[in-house]
């Protein structure tokens, strides 16, 4: 959860239609579910793109297929 912004306006989108989450508690529940379904506990994200405008920042990442 340290990778996510603090505050209840946090929004994440997953790969499934039912994986839209709003707020830290919902995002935490999704992250815990995702990791419980995984055999891996590490990931390499590359490339990373960050865009900022005033108090708003957006990040976009891809999982490195070579990792």
C-alpha positions, 0 to 999 in steps of 0.5 A: 500500500506504500505505493499508493497515494494516501486518501480516500480519493484513490482509484484503481482499475484492474483487468476485470470489469469488477476490479474498479476500486475507490478508496484505500480500504477497497484498494487494499482488499483488491491488492490482498486478493490479487496477491493471494492468487499469485505464486510470485511475490515480486514484480519489475515494472518497466517502463514507468510514466508519471504526469503531474498537473498541480496537486494531481499526478497519474502514473502508468506502468507496464510489467516487464515481460522479461522479469 
